[in-house]
């Protein structure tokens, strides 16, 4: 769920966007405001807001001015009844522009576009990282683990085991949670119980994959994705 905030001086416009946000199933509404100054203060104090729906034509302060004042990591979708604002809006490096009255289909088209932008940005940020942190089960303690140190991750009931020879780390996470937090260009799930570091794989044969002398089964539901990844790196003869 992406967190959003709505700024508009018209209450009926806010209610429309709130309904659309709820019906999308992808947004959590953190707040709304008809007062631009109050909205600026709130957004700058709550930097977890992913998307801001921002009306341009407001009496106290233009949305164009608000865009310059709010936390820049929130994606801005301008909403307005005046098409003439489009050029000025995109000069603010906003994510999208919706012309009122806004239909649900137009809302979803804009939301899909912006979420794609956010996901791409997050993937680029992850690519620049070489490590991650996990809680090893001690309150207030965070353990730093380098991607290159991880050979594989094993599911163990309600826990996972991160194998970084010669050490193993037991962490209270699900395999799904761990998979979502790892860069897909380095880690791939090969079985319901195993995620492997593709850089550590030494052999694949049939329905098995090997890291050094350890053999892991390849689950049928994961094989196609694994084969696609491996095929992208196969050097083939053209003879």
C-alpha positions in Angstrom: 0.0 0.0 0.0 1.3 3.4 -1.0 0.7 6.3 1.4 -1.0 9.4 -0.1 -2.2 12.9 0.9 -4.8 15.0 -0.8 -4.7 18.9 -1.0 -7.7 20.7 -2.5 -9.7 23.7 -1.4 -12.9 22.0 -2.6 -14.4 19.4 -0.2 -16.2 17.5 -3.0 -13.0 17.1 -4.9 -11.3 15.6 -1.8 -14.2 13.2 -1.3 -13.9 12.1 -5.0 -10.2 11.4 -4.7 -10.7 9.6 -1.3 -13.2 7.3 -2.9 -11.0 6.6 -5.9 -8.0 6.0 -3.6 -10.0 3.5 -1.5 -11.4 1.7 -4.6 -8.0 1.4 -6.1 -6.9 -1.0 -3.3 -3.4 0.4 -3.6 -3.5 3.6 -1.5 -3.6 4.4 2.2 -4.9 7.9 2.8 -2.6 9.5 5.4 -4.6 12.8 5.4 -6.4 15.5 3.5 -6.4 19.3 3.7 -8.2 22.3 2.2 -5.5 24.6 3.7 -2.2 24.6 1.6 0.0 26.0 4.5 -1.3 23.3 6.9 -0.7 20.7 4.3 2.9 21.8 3.6 3.6 21.6 7.4 2.0 18.1 7.6 3.8 16.6 4.6 7.2 17.9 5.6 6.7 16.4 9.1 5.5 13.0 7.6 8.1 12.1 5.0 6.7 8.6 4.5 4.0 10.0 2.1 4.6 8.5 -1.3 2.0 10.4 -3.4 0.5 13.8 -3.0 -2.6 14.8 -5.0 -2.3 18.5 -5.3 -4.9 21.0 -6.7 -3.3 23.9 -8.5 -6.0 26.6 -8.4 -6.5 27.4 -4.7 -7.2 30.9 -3.2 -4.6 31.1 -0.4 -1.7 29.6 -2.3 -1.3 28.1 -5.7 -0.5 24.4 -6.0 2.5 25.4 -8.1 3.9 27.3 -5.1 3.0 24.4 -2.8 5.0 22.0 -5.0 8.1 24.0 -4.3 7.7 23.8 -0.5 6.8 20.2 0.2 9.2 17.3 0.7 10.6 16.5 -2.7 10.6 12.7 -2.4 6.8 12.6 -2.5 5.4 12.1 -6.0 3.1 14.9 -7.0 0.0 14.4 -9.1 -1.5 17.8 -10.0 -5.3 18.1 -10.2 -7.0 21.1 -11.8 -9.9 22.3 -13.8 -7.7 24.4 -16.1 -5.8 22.7 -18.9 -3.6 25.8 -19.2 -1.7 24.9 -16.1 -0.3 21.8 -17.7 2.9 23.3 -19.0 3.7 25.1 -15.7 2.9 21.9 -13.8 5.3 19.7 -15.7 8.0 22.3 -15.4 7.8 21.5 -11.6 9.0 18.0 -12.4 5.7 16.5 -11.2 4.8 12.8 -11.8 1.4 13.4 -13.6 -1.4 15.9 -14.3 -5.1 15.2 -14.1 -7.8 17.5 -15.5 -11.0 17.8 -13.6 -13.6 16.4 -13.6 -11.5 13.3 -13.0 -12.9 9.9 -14.0 -12.0 6.7 -12.1 -10.3 5.3 -15.2 -8.2 8.5 -15.6 -7.3 8.2 -11.9 -6.2 4.6 -12.3 -4.2 5.4 -15.4 -2.3 8.1 -13.5 -1.9 6.0 -10.4 -0.4 3.1 -12.4 2.0 5.5 -14.1 3.2 7.0 -10.8 3.5 3.6 -9.0 5.7 2.4 -11.9 7.9 5.4 -11.4 8.1 4.8 -7.7 9.0 1.1 -8.1 11.7 2.0 -10.7 13.2 4.5 -8.3 13.2 2.0 -5.4 14.9 -0.6 -7.6 17.6 1.9 -8.6 18.2 2.8 -5.0 18.5 -0.9 -4.0 21.0 -1.4 -6.9 23.3 1.1 -5.3 23.2 -0.7 -2.0 25.6 -3.5 -1.1 24.1 -4.6 2.2 21.0 -4.8 4.3 20.1 -4.8 7.9 18.0 -7.3 9.9 17.0 -7.6 13.5 18.7 -10.7 15.0 16.1 -11.1 17.7 17.5 -8.6 20.2 15.5 -5.5 20.8 17.2 -2.3 19.5 19.9 -4.3 17.7 20.3 -4.3 13.9 22.7 -6.6 12.1 24.4 -5.5 8.9 24.8 -8.2 6.2 26.6 -7.7 2.9 24.9 -9.2 -0.1 28.1 -10.9 -1.3 28.4 -12.7 2.0 25.0 -14.5 1.6 25.1 -17.9 -0.1 21.4 -18.7 0.5 18.4 -18.1 2.7 16.4 -21.0 4.1 12.8 -20.9 5.4 12.3 -22.4 8.8 8.7 -22.3 10.0 8.1 -18.7 11.2 11.8 -17.8 10.8 14.4 -17.7 8.1 18.1 -18.6 8.3 20.5 -16.4 6.4 23.6 -18.5 5.5 26.8 -16.4 5.5 29.5 -19.0 6.0 30.9 -19.6 8.5 28.0 -17.9 10.3 24.2 -18.3 10.1 21.7 -15.8 11.3 18.2 -16.7 12.4 15.7 -13.9 11.8 12.0 -13.5 12.5 10.8 -12.9 9.0 8.8 -14.8 6.4 10.4 -15.9 3.1 8.0 -13.6 1.3 9.1 -10.6 3.4 12.8 -11.5 2.9 12.4 -12.0 -0.9 10.6 -8.6 -1.2 13.5 -6.8 0.5 16.3 -8.3 -1.7 17.5 -7.0 -5.1 16.2 -9.4 -7.7 19.3 -9.1 -9.9 21.3 -10.9 -7.1 18.8 -13.1 -5.3 16.2 -15.5 -6.7 13.8 -17.8 -5.1 14.2 -21.4 -6.4 11.9 -23.2 -3.9 9.3 -22.4 -1.3 12.1 -22.9 1.3 15.1 -21.5 -0.5 16.4 -18.2 -1.9 19.8 -18.3 -3.5 22.5 -15.8 -4.4 22.7 -16.3 -8.1 26.4 -15.2 -8.0 27.2 -18.1 -5.8 25.6 -20.8 -8.0 28.1 -23.2 -9.5 25.9 -25.7 -11.3 22.4 -26.3 -12.5 21.2 -29.7 -13.6 17.6 -30.8 -14.2 15.6 -29.8 -11.2 18.5 -29.1 -8.9 20.9 -26.2 -8.4 24.2 -26.3 -6.6 26.3 -23.8 -4.5 29.7 -25.3 -3.9 28.7 -28.8 -2.6 25.3 -28.0 -1.4 22.3 -29.1 -3.6 19.0 -27.3 -3.6 15.7 -28.5 -5.3 14.1 -26.3 -7.8 10.3 -25.9 -7.2 8.1 -26.2 -10.3 6.5 -22.8 -9.7 9.9 -21.1 -9.6 11.7 -22.9 -12.5 10.5 -20.7 -15.4 11.7 -17.5 -13.7 15.1 -19.1 -12.8 15.6 -20.4 -16.4 14.8 -17.0 -17.8 17.4 -15.4 -15.6 20.0 -18.0 -16.4 19.3 -17.9 -20.2 20.0 -14.2 -20.2 23.6 -15.0 -19.2 24.3 -18.1 -21.3 27.1 -17.7 -23.9 25.9 -19.7 -26.9 27.6 -20.8 -30.1 26.3 -19.6 -33.4 27.8 -22.4 -35.4 
